[in-house]
Amino acid sequence: MSKIADRIEVDPNVMGGKPTIRGLRISAEQILKALAAGTPRQELLEEYPELEPEDILATLAYAAELISEEKVLPIKVG
């Protein structure tokens, strides 16, 4: 298991090695998709009682960090 961000862990034995929140069976991807779909944070906290508000913030920070490392290369057309 490795901790790749605050509260975000990767364990090959949990959810196929996807980044999860504190090793729970809740993936960072699940939370991000729910937020992107407009699910309010409070609703997520009620749906996943083991989730803490700090977990949602850590998931957003993790996603922001991934994007900040992304390299965009121009594509030459024609």
C-alpha positions as YAML, in Angstrom:
chain: A
units: angstrom
residues:
- id: 1
  name: MET
  ca: [0.00, 0.00, 0.00]
- id: 2
  name: SER
  ca: [1.17, 3.51, -0.70]
- id: 3
  name: LYS
  ca: [-0.20, 6.84, 0.34]
- id: 4
  name: ILE
  ca: [-0.20, 9.06, -2.73]
- id: 5
  name: ALA
  ca: [-1.96, 12.10, -1.29]
- id: 6
  name: ASP
  ca: [-3.47, 13.18, 1.98]
- id: 7
  name: ARG
  ca: [-6.05, 10.45, 2.75]
- id: 8
  name: ILE
  ca: [-5.70, 8.85, -0.72]
- id: 9
  name: GLU
  ca: [-4.16, 5.38, -0.81]
- id: 10
  name: VAL
  ca: [-3.32, 2.77, -3.41]
- id: 11
  name: ASP
  ca: [-3.36, -0.87, -2.42]
- id: 12
  name: PRO
  ca: [-3.28, -3.56, -5.12]
- id: 13
  name: ASN
  ca: [-5.56, -5.65, -2.88]
- id: 14
  name: VAL
  ca: [-8.27, -2.99, -2.61]
- id: 15
  name: MET
  ca: [-10.47, -2.11, -5.61]
- id: 16
  name: GLY
  ca: [-7.93, -3.42, -8.08]
- id: 17
  name: GLY
  ca: [-5.31, -0.89, -7.05]
- id: 18
  name: LYS
  ca: [-7.42, 2.19, -7.82]
- id: 19
  name: PRO
  ca: [-6.82, 5.21, -5.58]
- id: 20
  name: THR
  ca: [-9.17, 4.91, -2.61]
- id: 21
  name: ILE
  ca: [-10.03, 7.04, 0.34]
- id: 22
  name: ARG
  ca: [-8.18, 5.84, 3.44]
- id: 23
  name: GLY
  ca: [-8.17, 2.27, 2.10]
- id: 24
  name: LEU
  ca: [-11.96, 2.11, 2.19]
- id: 25
  name: ARG
  ca: [-13.83, 0.61, -0.72]
- id: 26
  name: ILE
  ca: [-14.64, 4.11, -1.91]
- id: 27
  name: SER
  ca: [-12.54, 5.20, -4.87]
- id: 28
  name: ALA
  ca: [-11.43, 8.74, -5.57]
- id: 29
  name: GLU
  ca: [-13.01, 8.25, -8.98]
- id: 30
  name: GLN
  ca: [-16.44, 7.53, -7.43]
- id: 31
  name: ILE
  ca: [-16.33, 10.72, -5.41]
- id: 32
  name: LEU
  ca: [-15.12, 12.86, -8.31]
- id: 33
  name: LYS
  ca: [-17.79, 11.49, -10.65]
- id: 34
  name: ALA
  ca: [-20.50, 12.10, -8.07]
- id: 35
  name: LEU
  ca: [-19.34, 15.68, -7.50]
- id: 36
  name: ALA
  ca: [-19.11, 16.28, -11.26]
- id: 37
  name: ALA
  ca: [-22.67, 15.00, -11.62]
- id: 38
  name: GLY
  ca: [-23.81, 17.61, -9.11]
- id: 39
  name: THR
  ca: [-24.19, 15.45, -6.02]
- id: 40
  name: PRO
  ca: [-23.96, 17.77, -3.01]
- id: 41
  name: ARG
  ca: [-21.16, 17.02, -0.55]
- id: 42
  name: GLN
  ca: [-23.65, 16.55, 2.27]
- id: 43
  name: GLU
  ca: [-25.46, 13.90, 0.26]
- id: 44
  name: LEU
  ca: [-22.17, 12.02, -0.29]
- id: 45
  name: LEU
  ca: [-21.46, 12.14, 3.43]
- id: 46
  name: GLU
  ca: [-24.90, 10.69, 4.14]
- id: 47
  name: GLU
  ca: [-24.60, 8.04, 1.41]
- id: 48
  name: TYR
  ca: [-21.16, 6.96, 2.65]
- id: 49
  name: PRO
  ca: [-21.24, 7.33, 6.47]
- id: 50
  name: GLU
  ca: [-17.57, 6.35, 6.80]
- id: 51
  name: LEU
  ca: [-16.61, 9.29, 4.56]
- id: 52
  name: GLU
  ca: [-15.43, 12.47, 6.27]
- id: 53
  name: PRO
  ca: [-15.55, 16.03, 4.89]
- id: 54
  name: GLU
  ca: [-11.74, 16.04, 4.79]
- id: 55
  name: ASP
  ca: [-11.86, 12.99, 2.48]
- id: 56
  name: ILE
  ca: [-13.80, 14.97, -0.12]
- id: 57
  name: LEU
  ca: [-11.32, 17.85, 0.09]
- id: 58
  name: ALA
  ca: [-8.39, 15.42, -0.20]
- id: 59
  name: THR
  ca: [-9.97, 13.84, -3.28]
- id: 60
  name: LEU
  ca: [-10.33, 17.24, -4.93]
- id: 61
  name: ALA
  ca: [-6.74, 18.13, -4.02]
- id: 62
  name: TYR
  ca: [-5.56, 14.81, -5.46]
- id: 63
  name: ALA
  ca: [-7.38, 15.48, -8.75]
- id: 64
  name: ALA
  ca: [-5.98, 19.01, -8.89]
- id: 65
  name: GLU
  ca: [-2.47, 17.67, -8.36]
- id: 66
  name: LEU
  ca: [-2.87, 15.16, -11.20]
- id: 67
  name: ILE
  ca: [-4.06, 17.89, -13.55]
- id: 68
  name: SER
  ca: [-1.22, 20.20, -12.55]
- id: 69
  name: GLU
  ca: [1.27, 17.57, -13.69]
- id: 70
  name: GLU
  ca: [-0.48, 17.04, -17.02]
- id: 71
  name: LYS
  ca: [1.45, 18.07, -20.10]
- id: 72
  name: VAL
  ca: [-0.49, 19.35, -23.08]
- id: 73
  name: LEU
  ca: [1.28, 18.95, -26.37]
- id: 74
  name: PRO
  ca: [0.20, 20.81, -29.48]
- id: 75
  name: ILE
  ca: [-1.01, 18.69, -32.36]
- id: 76
  name: LYS
  ca: [0.15, 19.73, -35.76]
- id: 77
  name: VAL
  ca: [-2.75, 19.56, -38.21]
- id: 78
  name: GLY
  ca: [-2.28, 19.43, -41.96]
...
